[in-house]
């Protein structure tokens, strides 16, 4: 069974990257492509180039890597040739997974590791985003510092609740998803108590603003209160937002990181920004089926991408389902973006390459339609949670 939406978006991204390479322009400035052939040789060439960089990692088992790469290349070539013959051709699931891996690895929609609080703009996976990362500079660095991982007492890259970000430095308030809070409360039934607004948290829940790959650095605070949005319902009728209050630990940093600007500017949700980024803690990807057409894509992905999850990453992308265009969004407060996000990204901010956040990511997988709440559409509800909105007091 194919995934039409993923297939449609993937074919456009692969084609747009080919056009950018051919014309020497940045990914952001490529006109939105109509149906066009991506060029099979160009696409497989990008895979081979990306693979050379991926193979340099010290953790790579050469035999496994070569086997995974061979499967990836053969399936990618078949998908690209299919699209060269007919840009509108439907793609079977294995070819969707192969192209999904392409746009992650060739720099089209990467998921970039944060190290020492920054993303290296010259790393191979950054590719066409190097200029934007460099230009963002200190503002983006400040934003990255305000984004944390919501976690239990003994966390790991596969054991945490989600992502959050500071919205009120003075009062120690961080914003996350309601479903992240639910997971936390279900995990700690004997350490939380209901209050008039939500929950008091006595022990077992923390926020770490570090949790980076290759580092043992910890910048941890304890969660003491939690307030979920009271706007409930099914699917997009629910406001998937919650506020946590954090406090310093005796042996940890005493100052909460500076807050992000919570922006009601609708340009990002409406698709008027050329690009932006999502920062958070993606978890290990889940697949609808382990094996498709004889290929275990979960295994291929783990082999090719180092099996490093649950650490801070930055993923560039753009809006491709503007605010109010998603079926079922009667409140018109959700937009779709195509940054590479995974389960642990729940609660991540959408950043305009600065310390200004205009969206709250809450659902989606990889470059399939990811969903975020637009701050501009939920200002009343956020203020009811104590979140200060830029320009609204």
C-alpha positions in Angstrom: 0.0 0.0 0.0 1.4 3.4 -0.9 1.3 6.6 1.1 0.1 9.1 -1.5 0.9 12.2 0.6 4.4 11.1 1.4 5.0 10.0 -2.2 3.8 13.4 -3.6 6.0 15.4 -1.2 9.0 13.2 -1.7 8.9 13.4 -5.5 8.8 17.2 -5.3 11.7 17.4 -2.8 13.9 15.0 -4.9 13.1 17.0 -8.1 13.7 20.4 -6.5 17.1 19.2 -5.2 18.0 18.1 -8.7 17.0 21.5 -10.0 19.0 23.3 -7.4 22.1 21.3 -8.2 21.6 21.9 -11.9 21.1 25.7 -11.6 23.4 26.4 -8.7 20.7 28.0 -6.5 19.9 27.3 -2.9 17.1 24.9 -1.9 15.0 27.8 -0.5 15.0 29.6 -3.8 14.0 26.7 -6.1 10.5 27.4 -7.5 7.9 24.9 -6.4 8.3 22.2 -9.0 5.4 20.9 -11.1 5.6 17.3 -12.2 9.1 16.9 -13.6 11.7 14.1 -13.8 14.3 14.1 -11.1 17.1 12.5 -13.1 17.9 9.0 -11.9 21.7 9.4 -12.3 21.7 12.6 -10.3 19.7 11.1 -7.5 21.8 8.0 -7.1 24.9 10.1 -7.4 23.7 12.1 -4.4 23.2 8.9 -2.5 26.7 7.6 -3.3 28.2 11.0 -2.2 26.2 11.0 1.0 27.2 7.4 1.7 30.9 8.3 1.5 30.4 10.7 4.4 28.1 8.3 6.4 30.7 5.5 6.0 33.4 7.7 7.8 31.7 7.2 11.1 33.7 5.1 13.6 30.6 3.1 14.6 30.0 1.7 11.1 30.2 -2.0 10.5 31.6 -2.0 6.9 29.9 -5.2 5.8 26.5 -4.2 7.1 26.9 -0.7 5.7 27.7 -2.0 2.2 24.8 -4.3 2.2 22.4 -1.5 3.4 23.8 0.9 0.8 23.4 -1.6 -2.0 19.7 -2.1 -1.1 19.2 1.6 -0.8 20.9 2.4 -4.1 19.0 -0.2 -6.1 15.6 0.8 -4.7 16.4 4.5 -5.2 17.5 4.0 -8.7 14.3 2.1 -9.5 12.2 4.9 -7.9 14.0 7.6 -9.8 13.8 5.8 -13.1 10.1 5.3 -12.5 9.6 9.1 -12.0 11.8 9.9 -15.0 9.5 7.9 -17.1 6.4 9.4 -15.5 6.7 12.1 -12.9 3.2 11.3 -11.7 3.7 7.6 -11.3 2.6 6.1 -8.0 5.4 4.8 -5.8 5.3 1.5 -3.9 6.2 1.5 -0.2 9.8 0.4 -0.6 10.5 3.2 -3.0 8.8 5.7 -0.7 11.1 4.6 2.1 14.2 4.8 -0.2 13.5 8.4 -1.3 12.7 9.3 2.4 16.2 8.1 3.2 17.6 10.1 0.2 16.2 13.5 1.4 17.5 12.9 4.9 21.0 12.0 3.7 21.7 14.3 0.8 21.0 17.5 2.7 17.6 18.2 1.3 15.8 17.6 4.6 18.5 16.5 7.1 18.3 16.0 10.8 21.4 17.7 12.1 23.1 16.9 15.4 23.6 19.8 17.8 27.0 19.7 19.5 28.2 22.1 22.1 25.0 24.1 21.6 25.5 24.7 17.8 25.0 23.0 14.5 28.2 22.8 12.4 27.3 24.5 9.0 30.1 22.9 7.1 29.2 19.3 8.0 28.3 17.2 4.8 24.7 16.6 5.8 24.0 20.3 6.1 24.6 20.7 2.3 22.4 23.5 0.9 21.5 24.8 4.4 25.1 25.9 5.3 24.5 29.5 4.4 21.3 29.7 6.4 22.9 28.1 9.4 25.8 30.5 9.3 23.6 33.6 8.8 21.4 32.6 11.7 24.4 32.8 14.1 24.0 33.8 17.7 20.2 34.2 17.6 19.8 30.5 16.6 22.4 29.5 19.2 20.4 31.2 21.9 17.2 29.5 20.7 18.8 26.1 20.8 19.9 26.6 24.4 16.2 27.1 25.4 15.0 23.8 24.1 15.1 20.8 26.4 14.2 17.1 26.8 11.4 16.1 29.1 12.6 12.9 30.8 12.3 10.5 33.8 14.9 10.1 36.5 17.1 7.8 34.5 16.7 8.8 30.9 18.3 7.5 27.8 18.0 8.1 24.0 15.1 5.6 23.9 13.5 6.5 27.3 12.2 10.1 27.5 8.8 11.9 27.1 9.4 14.6 24.5 10.6 18.1 23.8 9.9 21.4 25.5 11.1 25.1 25.3 11.3 28.0 27.7 8.6 30.6 27.3 9.0 32.4 30.6 12.5 32.6 32.1 11.5 34.4 35.3 8.8 31.9 36.2 10.5 28.8 34.9 7.7 28.0 32.4 8.3 25.6 29.4 5.9 24.7 26.7 5.3 21.2 25.4 2.5 19.0 24.1 -0.4 17.8 26.2 0.3 14.2 25.1 3.9 14.5 26.4 2.4 15.6 29.8 0.0 12.6 29.6 2.9 10.2 29.0 4.8 11.7 32.0 1.8 11.5 34.4 1.0 7.9 33.4 4.7 7.0 34.1 4.6 8.7 37.5 1.2 7.8 39.0 2.5 7.9 42.6 4.6 11.1 42.2 1.9 13.4 40.9 -1.3 14.9 42.4 -4.1 16.7 40.8 -4.4 20.5 41.4 -7.0 23.1 40.5 -5.2 23.7 37.2 -3.5 20.4 36.4 -0.9 18.5 38.4 1.7 19.0 41.1 4.8 16.9 40.5 6.8 15.7 43.5 9.5 13.6 41.9 10.6 11.7 38.8 10.2 14.3 36.0 13.0 16.6 34.7 14.0 18.8 31.8 17.6 18.6 30.4 18.6 21.4 28.1 21.7 19.5 27.0 21.3 15.8 26.0 23.6 16.1 23.0 25.3 13.3 21.0 28.9 12.7 22.1 28.6 14.7 25.3 27.9 13.8 28.9 27.0 17.4 29.8 23.8 17.7 31.7 21.8 21.0 32.3 18.9 19.6 34.3 15.9 21.0 36.2 13.0 19.3 38.0 9.4 19.6 36.9 7.2 20.8 39.8 3.9 21.7 38.2 2.1 20.9 35.0 -0.9 22.6 33.4 -2.5 21.0 30.3 -4.7 22.9 27.8 -8.4 22.5 28.7 -9.4 22.5 25.0 -9.9 18.8 24.4 -11.4 16.7 21.6 -10.5 14.3 18.9 -7.7 14.8 16.4 -7.3 18.5 15.4 -10.1 19.6 17.7 -7.7 19.1 20.7 -5.1 21.8 21.5 -2.1 19.6 22.1 -0.3 22.0 24.4 0.8 22.0 28.1 3.0 24.2 30.3 5.4 22.8 32.8 7.0 24.8 35.6 10.6 23.8 36.4 12.9 24.6 39.2 16.7 24.3 39.7 18.2 21.3 41.3 20.7 21.9 44.2 23.6 20.6 42.2 22.5 21.9 38.8 22.5 25.3 37.0 20.5 27.8 39.0 19.4 30.1 36.1 16.7 28.8 33.7 17.8 29.5 30.0 16.5 32.6 28.4 13.0 32.3 26.9 12.3 32.1 23.2 10.1 34.8 21.8 6.6 33.3 21.3 5.6 35.0 18.1 2.0 35.4 16.8 3.4 36.3 13.3 1.4 34.1 10.9 4.0 34.1 8.0 5.5 30.7 8.9 2.2 28.9 9.3 0.8 30.5 6.1 3.8 29.4 4.1 5.2 32.9 3.5 8.6 32.0 5.0 11.1 30.5 2.5 12.2 28.1 5.3 12.6 27.6 9.0 13.8 24.9 11.4 12.4 22.5 14.0 14.7 21.8 17.0 14.1 18.9 19.4 14.9 15.3 20.3 13.7 12.9 17.6 13.3 9.3 18.8 14.0 6.1 16.9 11.7 5.9 13.9 8.8 3.5 13.7 7.8 1.9 10.5 4.4 0.6 9.5 6.1 -2.7 8.6 9.6 -3.9 9.3 10.1 -5.5 6.0 8.8 -4.2 2.6 9.5 -6.1 -0.6 12.2 -8.1 1.2 13.9 -5.0 2.6 14.0 -4.3 6.4 13.9 -0.5 6.1 14.2 0.0 9.9 17.5 -1.9 9.7 18.7 0.0 6.7 17.9 3.4 8.4 19.6 2.4 11.6 22.7 1.2 9.7 22.9 4.2 7.5 22.2 6.9 10.1 24.2 5.6 13.1 21.3 4.6 15.4 21.7 7.9 17.3 18.3 9.1 18.6 16.9 11.0 21.6 19.5 13.7 21.3 19.2 17.4 20.3 18.9 17.9 16.6 17.9 20.7 14.1 15.8 19.9 11.1 15.2 22.5 8.3 12.0 22.6 6.4 9.1 24.7 5.1 5.3 24.8 5.2 3.6 22.8 2.5 0.1 22.5 4.1 -0.7 26.2 5.0 -2.7 27.1 8.1 -6.3 25.9 7.9 -5.7 23.7 4.8 -5.5 20.3 6.6 -8.7 18.2 6.4 -10.5 18.1 9.7 -8.9 21.2 11.1 -12.2 23.1 11.8 -10.4 25.4 14.2 -7.9 26.4 11.6 -5.0 26.3 14.0 -2.8 23.6 12.4 -0.3 23.8 9.6 1.8 21.1 7.9 5.6 21.2 7.5 8.1 18.9 5.9 11.1 19.0 8.3 12.4 15.5 9.3 10.8 14.9 12.6 10.2 11.7 14.6 8.3 10.8 17.8 10.5 12.5 20.4 10.1 15.8 18.5 6.7 16.2 20.2 6.7 19.7 21.8 9.4 21.1 19.5 9.3 24.8 18.5 9.2 26.0 14.8 11.9 28.7 14.7 12.2 31.4 12.0 16.0 30.7 12.1 16.1 33.0 15.1 15.1 32.9 18.8 11.5 33.5 17.7 9.1 30.5 17.7 5.8 30.7 15.8 4.7 27.0 16.0 4.4 24.1 18.3 5.0 20.7 16.6 2.8 17.9 17.8 2.4 15.1 15.3 3.8 13.5 12.1 6.6 11.3 10.9 9.6 12.2 8.8 8.8 14.3 5.8 5.2 13.1 5.6 2.8 15.8 6.7 4.0 16.9 10.1 1.6 19.0 12.1 2.1 22.0 14.3 -0.1 24.5 16.0 0.3 28.1 14.8 0.9 30.5 17.7 -1.0 33.1 15.8 -4.2 30.9 16.0 -3.9 29.9 19.7 -2.8 33.1 21.4 -5.9 33.2 23.7 -5.4 29.6 24.7 -1.7 30.0 25.3 -2.2 33.1 27.4 -4.7 31.1 29.5 -1.8 28.8 30.3 0.5 31.7 31.3 2.5 31.9 28.1 3.5 35.4 27.2 2.9 36.2 23.5 5.2 38.8 21.8 3.4 42.1 21.3 0.3 41.0 23.3 1.6 41.6 26.8 
